[in-house]
Amino acid sequence: MPKQRNNIINAIRDIIEVILKALGNSNKTRTWHQHVVPYEDGWAVRREGNKRITSKHRKQSTAIRKAKAIAKRKDSDVIIHRESGGIRDRISYD
């Protein structure tokens, strides 16, 4: 009987470990990827996952330069969007 109890306890322990690992993987750390997106009458730089913008620009080229500067410091990517919202290009600095 004690041997069977130990087997059950070990099985429960294994199940709990699997669940905790799965939960830990779903809580990934945020990235520093910078998105260049259409914004009002111009363009904006926005960190991936943020609702607020980092900076606002009249021209897309200026927004791209700003996003590149941030991405280089953070070893991340720049994702450039089209005016329609689709992705035009991705530049990686990792």
C-alpha positions as CSV (number, residue, x, y, z in Angstrom):
1,M,0.0,0.0,0.0
2,P,2.7,2.6,0.8
3,K,4.5,1.8,-2.5
4,Q,1.2,2.5,-4.4
5,R,0.7,5.7,-2.4
6,N,4.2,6.9,-3.4
7,N,3.5,6.1,-7.1
8,I,0.3,8.2,-6.9
9,I,2.1,11.1,-5.1
10,N,4.9,11.0,-7.7
11,A,2.4,11.0,-10.6
12,I,0.6,14.0,-9.1
13,R,3.9,15.8,-8.6
14,D,4.8,15.2,-12.3
15,I,1.5,16.5,-13.4
16,I,1.9,19.6,-11.3
17,E,5.4,20.2,-12.8
18,V,4.0,19.9,-16.3
19,I,1.2,22.4,-15.6
20,L,3.6,24.9,-14.0
21,K,6.0,24.7,-17.0
22,A,3.1,25.2,-19.4
23,L,1.9,28.3,-17.4
24,G,5.4,29.7,-17.3
25,N,5.8,29.5,-21.1
26,S,2.5,31.3,-21.6
27,N,3.8,34.3,-19.6
28,K,6.6,35.3,-22.0
29,T,8.6,38.4,-21.4
30,R,7.6,41.3,-23.7
31,T,9.8,42.1,-26.7
32,W,11.3,45.4,-27.8
33,H,10.2,45.0,-31.4
34,Q,9.3,48.4,-32.9
35,H,6.4,48.8,-35.3
36,V,6.2,51.7,-37.7
37,V,2.4,52.2,-38.2
38,P,0.1,54.7,-39.9
39,Y,-1.1,57.2,-37.3
40,E,-3.6,60.1,-37.8
41,D,-2.1,62.1,-40.7
42,G,1.4,60.6,-40.4
43,W,3.3,57.7,-38.9
44,A,4.1,56.5,-35.5
45,V,6.6,54.2,-33.8
46,R,5.0,51.8,-31.3
47,R,6.6,49.0,-29.2
48,E,5.1,45.6,-29.8
49,G,2.2,45.0,-27.4
50,N,1.8,48.7,-26.4
51,K,-1.3,50.7,-27.0
52,R,0.4,54.0,-26.7
53,I,2.8,55.2,-29.3
54,T,6.5,55.9,-28.6
55,S,6.8,58.8,-31.1
56,K,4.8,60.5,-33.9
57,H,6.2,61.6,-37.3
58,R,5.0,63.3,-40.5
59,K,7.0,61.0,-42.8
60,Q,7.4,57.3,-42.7
61,S,11.1,57.6,-43.3
62,T,11.6,59.6,-40.1
63,A,9.6,57.0,-38.1
64,I,11.7,54.2,-39.6
65,R,14.9,56.0,-38.5
66,K,13.6,56.4,-35.0
67,A,12.5,52.8,-34.8
68,K,15.8,51.6,-36.1
69,A,17.7,53.6,-33.4
70,I,15.6,52.0,-30.6
71,A,15.8,48.5,-32.1
72,K,19.6,48.6,-32.4
73,R,19.9,49.5,-28.7
74,K,17.5,46.7,-27.7
75,D,18.7,44.0,-30.2
76,S,15.2,43.7,-31.6
77,D,13.3,44.1,-34.9
78,V,11.7,46.9,-36.8
79,I,8.4,45.9,-38.4
80,I,7.4,48.4,-41.1
81,H,3.7,48.5,-42.0
82,R,1.9,49.8,-45.1
83,E,-0.7,52.4,-45.0
84,S,-3.3,49.7,-45.3
85,G,-1.9,48.1,-42.1
86,G,-0.1,45.1,-43.7
87,I,3.5,44.4,-43.1
88,R,5.9,45.8,-45.7
89,D,9.2,44.9,-44.3
90,R,11.0,43.6,-41.3
91,I,14.6,44.5,-40.2
92,S,16.3,42.4,-37.5
93,Y,19.0,43.7,-35.2
94,D,19.5,40.7,-32.9
